[in-house]
């Protein structure tokens, strides 16, 4: 047997479904938005911040090297610590150049990175190594000339490469920002589309639930109006699996009861018009007030048939010349008047019979002076 669903449960499930769908849609939108923002942030860091961090540190290390070389010229007796520090700084620059190569994202950056690598190798060979050898050998004047001569040239080339890297990264960062803005715009559009879809789902679900309730009710309202106008040929078959279906079934049973009532009343009317007053409807097929109505019609026909049958029998006996007593008048209204009139007819016939018998007997005895009592008779009987 199919389990019935209450209208309350339908509404509850509709609301729950809307909440679930909206939560999933909002959740997915949030996840996608967070993923996009996270990806854009990661890209901005990896392609903008990470390379610039290494380049900035390389620039700072080069500046420290130059200051150390100047300090060694000034503090010639304490040059040893600067030598150790410069060697460490050089190694740090090598490592940072290598790390910077992991975050290249464009052809321009790759080309400039190769230029940095080449110029740094030239700086090491023509600037750093030469200056360090002069320092180790105590040739501070030669180191000074190298610092402001060939070493300054290769150092300037390296500075130009670093400045170019800043420029390239800045231009590409602007392009990436524009791309990020476009992606965020797409995400916002997707969110708006998702909200629109959610609103559509809510409206569609609400309309469907409302129609599942109002549709059958409107159908039964139309059927009720048709019945009130005397038309029992209505269709109220509804399958909703809830209280509305139960209501429709009860409505259909009511219509069927009215159809049975109509059929029996029409049958009794037809039989009565054809003169068959003994026909009766079966009250067993009806219930409640409908049974009382059919029983009342049957009783009404009994009330009509009984006096008519008695009158018919009375007249039949009068026609056969049989003597009989007055009809017992136990009826009401028209049938009481009919009974009284039939008894008066019997009285008139009986008086006419007495007067005729009296005259016949007088004639047989030759007593022709005997006359009938006209005062006892009326109309054509005089």
C-alpha positions in Angstrom: 0.0 0.0 0.0 1.3 3.4 -1.0 2.2 5.5 2.0 0.4 8.8 2.2 2.3 12.0 2.4 0.9 14.8 4.4 0.7 18.3 2.9 2.6 19.5 6.0 5.4 17.0 5.1 5.4 18.2 1.5 5.9 21.8 2.5 8.5 20.7 5.1 10.5 18.7 2.5 10.2 21.5 0.0 11.6 24.0 2.5 14.4 21.5 3.5 15.2 20.9 -0.2 15.5 24.6 -0.8 17.7 25.1 2.2 19.9 22.1 1.1 20.2 23.3 -2.5 20.9 26.9 -1.4 23.5 25.7 1.2 25.2 23.5 -1.4 25.2 26.3 -4.1 26.4 28.9 -1.7 29.0 26.5 -0.3 30.3 25.6 -3.8 30.3 29.3 -4.8 32.3 30.1 -1.6 34.7 27.3 -2.2 35.2 28.2 -5.8 35.7 31.9 -4.9 38.1 31.0 -2.1 40.0 28.7 -4.4 40.2 31.4 -7.1 41.4 34.0 -4.7 43.9 31.6 -3.1 45.2 30.7 -6.5 45.5 34.3 -7.6 47.2 35.2 -4.3 49.6 32.3 -4.7 50.4 33.3 -8.3 50.9 36.9 -7.3 53.3 35.8 -4.6 55.2 33.3 -6.7 55.4 35.5 -9.8 55.7 38.9 -8.1 56.8 38.8 -4.5 59.1 35.8 -4.5 61.3 36.9 -7.5 61.5 40.5 -6.2 62.4 39.2 -2.7 65.5 37.5 -4.1 66.3 40.4 -6.4 66.0 42.8 -3.5 68.3 40.7 -1.3 70.8 40.3 -4.2 70.8 44.1 -4.5 71.4 44.6 -0.8 74.2 42.0 -0.8 75.9 43.8 -3.7 75.7 47.0 -1.8 77.1 45.3 1.3 80.0 44.0 -0.8 80.9 47.4 -2.1 80.8 48.9 1.4 83.0 46.1 2.7 85.5 46.7 -0.1 85.6 50.4 0.8 85.9 49.6 4.5 88.8 47.3 3.8 90.6 50.1 2.1 90.0 52.4 5.0 90.7 49.8 7.7 93.6 47.9 6.2 94.7 46.4 9.4 91.3 44.9 10.1 90.5 43.6 6.6 90.4 39.9 7.5 86.8 39.9 8.9 85.5 41.6 5.7 87.2 39.0 3.6 85.3 36.2 5.3 82.0 38.2 5.2 82.4 38.9 1.5 83.0 35.3 0.7 79.8 34.4 2.6 77.9 37.2 0.9 79.1 36.0 -2.5 77.8 32.5 -1.7 74.5 34.0 -0.6 74.2 35.9 -3.9 74.9 32.7 -5.8 72.1 30.9 -3.9 69.7 33.7 -4.4 70.3 33.9 -8.1 69.7 30.2 -8.3 66.4 30.6 -6.2 65.3 33.5 -8.4 65.5 31.3 -11.4 62.8 29.1 -10.0 60.1 31.8 -10.2 60.5 33.0 -13.8 57.1 33.3 -15.5 57.8 35.1 -18.8 60.2 35.2 -21.7 61.4 38.7 -20.7 62.2 37.5 -17.2 64.0 34.4 -18.5 66.1 36.6 -20.8 66.9 39.1 -18.1 67.7 36.3 -15.7 70.3 34.9 -18.2 71.7 38.5 -18.4 72.0 38.7 -14.6 73.7 35.3 -14.5 76.2 36.3 -17.3 76.9 39.8 -15.8 77.3 38.3 -12.3 79.8 35.8 -13.7 81.6 38.7 -15.3 81.4 40.7 -12.0 82.9 37.7 -10.1 85.7 37.3 -12.6 86.5 40.9 -13.4 85.5 42.6 -10.1 85.0 40.4 -7.1 87.9 37.9 -7.6 90.4 40.6 -8.7 89.5 42.9 -5.7 89.7 40.0 -3.3 93.1 39.0 -4.6 94.4 42.5 -4.2 93.1 42.6 -0.6 94.7 39.3 0.3 98.0 40.4 -1.2 97.8 43.8 0.6 97.5 45.7 -2.7 94.9 48.1 -1.4 95.7 50.9 -3.9 95.3 48.5 -6.8 92.0 47.3 -5.1 90.9 50.9 -5.0 91.6 51.5 -8.7 89.8 48.2 -9.5 86.9 49.2 -7.3 86.4 52.4 -9.3 87.5 51.1 -12.6 86.7 47.8 -14.3 84.9 46.5 -11.2 82.6 49.5 -11.2 81.7 48.9 -14.8 80.6 45.2 -14.4 78.9 46.2 -11.1 77.0 48.9 -13.0 75.9 46.3 -15.6 74.6 44.1 -12.8 72.7 47.0 -11.2 71.1 47.7 -14.6 70.0 44.1 -14.8 68.5 44.3 -11.4 66.7 47.5 -12.2 65.4 45.9 -15.4 64.1 43.0 -13.4 62.2 45.4 -11.2 60.7 47.1 -14.3 59.8 43.8 -16.0 58.3 42.4 -12.9 56.3 45.6 -12.3 54.9 45.6 -15.9 54.0 41.9 -15.6 52.5 42.5 -12.2 50.2 45.1 -13.7 49.2 42.6 -16.4 48.6 39.9 -13.8 46.5 42.3 -11.7 44.3 43.0 -14.7 44.0 39.3 -15.3 43.1 38.8 -11.7 40.5 41.5 -11.8 39.0 39.8 -14.9 39.0 36.5 -13.1 37.4 38.0 -10.1 34.8 39.6 -12.3 34.0 36.2 -13.8 33.8 34.7 -10.3 31.4 37.5 -9.3 29.3 36.9 -12.4 29.3 33.1 -11.5 28.1 34.0 -8.0 25.3 36.2 -9.4 24.4 33.5 -11.8 24.3 31.0 -8.9 22.1 33.3 -6.9 19.8 33.7 -9.9 19.7 29.9 -10.3 19.0 29.6 -6.6 16.1 32.1 -6.8 14.7 30.2 -9.8 14.9 26.9 -7.9 13.2 28.5 -4.9 10.4 30.0 -7.1 10.0 26.8 -9.1 9.9 24.6 -6.1 7.5 26.9 -4.3 5.2 27.1 -7.4 5.3 23.3 -7.8 4.4 22.8 -4.1 1.7 25.4 -4.3 0.2 23.9 -7.5 0.3 20.4 -6.0 -2.0 21.8 -3.2 -4.1 24.4 -5.1 -4.5 22.4 -8.4 -6.6 19.5 -6.9 -8.5 22.0 -4.7 -9.4 24.2 -7.7 -10.5 21.0 -9.6 -12.8 20.1 -6.7 -14.1 23.7 -6.5 -15.0 23.5 -10.2 -16.7 20.1 -9.7 -18.6 21.5 -6.7 -19.9 24.5 -8.8 -20.9 22.1 -11.6 -22.8 19.9 -9.0 -24.5 23.0 -7.6 -25.8 23.7 -11.1 -27.3 20.2 -11.4 -24.5 18.5 -13.4 -23.3 15.3 -11.8 -21.1 14.3 -14.7 -17.9 15.5 -13.1 -14.4 14.0 -12.8 -12.7 14.3 -9.4 -10.0 11.7 -9.8 -6.9 13.1 -8.1 -3.7 11.3 -7.2 -1.5 13.3 -4.9 -0.7 10.8 -2.2 -1.8 13.1 0.6 -4.9 14.5 2.4 -6.0 16.1 -0.9 -6.4 12.7 -2.5 -8.4 11.5 0.6 -10.6 14.6 0.2 -11.1 13.9 -3.5 -12.0 10.2 -2.8 -14.6 11.4 -0.3 -15.9 13.9 -2.8 -16.1 11.2 -5.5 -18.1 9.0 -3.1 -20.5 11.9 -2.4 -20.9 12.4 -6.2 -21.6 8.7 -6.7 -24.2 8.8 -3.9 -25.9 11.7 -5.6 -25.8 9.8 -8.9 -27.6 6.8 -7.3 -30.1 9.1 -5.7 -30.7 10.9 -9.0 -31.0 7.5 -10.9 -33.6 6.2 -8.4 -35.7 9.4 -8.3 -35.7 9.5 -12.2 -36.7 5.9 -12.2 -39.6 6.5 -9.8 -40.8 9.5 -11.8 -40.7 7.6 -15.1 -42.6 4.7 -13.5 -45.2 7.0 -12.0 -45.7 8.9 -15.3 -46.3 5.5 -17.0 -48.9 4.6 -14.4 -46.9 2.0 -12.6 -47.4 3.2 -9.0 -46.3 -0.1 -7.4 -42.7 0.4 -8.4 -40.3 1.2 -5.5 -36.7 2.1 -5.2 -34.3 -0.1 -3.2 -33.3 1.9 -0.1 -30.5 -0.5 0.8 -28.2 1.0 -1.8 -28.4 4.4 -0.1 -27.1 5.6 3.3 -27.9 8.4 5.7 -30.2 11.2 4.5 -30.2 9.8 1.0 -31.8 6.6 2.3 -34.4 8.8 4.1 -35.1 10.7 0.9 -35.7 7.6 -1.1 -37.7 6.0 1.7 -39.8 9.2 1.8 -40.5 9.0 -1.9 -41.5 5.4 -1.6 -43.7 6.3 1.4 -45.2 9.1 -0.7 -46.0 6.7 -3.5 -47.6 4.3 -0.9 -49.7 7.2 0.3 -50.9 7.9 -3.3 -51.3 4.2 -4.3 -53.3 3.0 -1.2 -56.3 5.3 -1.6 -56.3 4.9 -5.4 -56.3 1.2 -5.0 -59.2 1.4 -2.5 -61.1 3.7 -4.8 -60.5 1.5 -7.8 -61.8 -1.5 -5.9 -64.8 0.4 -4.6 -65.8 1.7 -8.1 -65.3 -1.8 -9.6 -67.7 -3.3 -7.1 -70.2 -0.5 -7.7 -69.9 -1.2 -11.4 -70.8 -4.9 -10.8 -73.8 -3.8 -8.7 -72.5 -5.2 -5.5 -73.8 -3.8 -2.3 -71.1 -2.6 0.0 -70.7 -0.3 2.9 -69.1 3.2 2.8 -65.4 3.4 2.3 -63.5 3.9 5.5 -62.1 7.4 5.3 -58.7 7.3 7.0 -57.0 9.6 4.5 -56.0 13.2 4.5 -56.5 16.1 2.2 -57.4 15.4 -1.4 -57.7 11.7 -0.8 -60.2 12.3 2.1 -62.3 14.4 -0.3 -62.1 11.7 -2.9 -63.3 9.1 -0.4 -66.2 11.3 0.7 -67.2 11.9 -2.9 -67.1 8.2 -3.7 -69.3 7.5 -0.6 -71.8 10.1 -1.9 -71.9 8.4 -5.3 -72.6 5.2 -3.5 -75.4 6.9 -1.5 -77.0 8.4 -4.6 -76.8 5.0 -6.4 -78.3 3.3 -3.4 -81.2 5.8 -3.1 -81.8 5.5 -6.9 -81.9 1.8 -6.5 -84.4 2.0 -3.6 -86.7 4.4 -5.4 -86.5 2.3 -8.6 -87.2 -0.9 -6.6 -90.2 0.8 -4.9 -91.7 1.9 -8.2 -91.1 -1.5 -9.8 -92.9 -3.3 -6.9 -95.8 -0.8 -7.1 -96.1 -1.3 -10.8 -96.2 -5.1 -10.4 -99.0 -4.8 -7.8 -101.0 -2.4 -10.1 -100.6 0.5 -7.7 -99.7 3.0 -10.4 -100.3 6.0 -8.1 -97.0 5.4 -6.3 -94.3 7.8 -7.2 -90.6 8.1 -6.4 -89.4 10.6 -3.8 -87.7 13.2 -5.9 -86.4 15.1 -2.9 -83.9 12.2 -2.2 -82.3 12.6 -5.7 -80.4 15.3 -7.5 -79.4 16.1 -11.0 -79.7 13.4 -13.6 -81.1 11.0 -11.0 -84.4 13.1 -10.8 
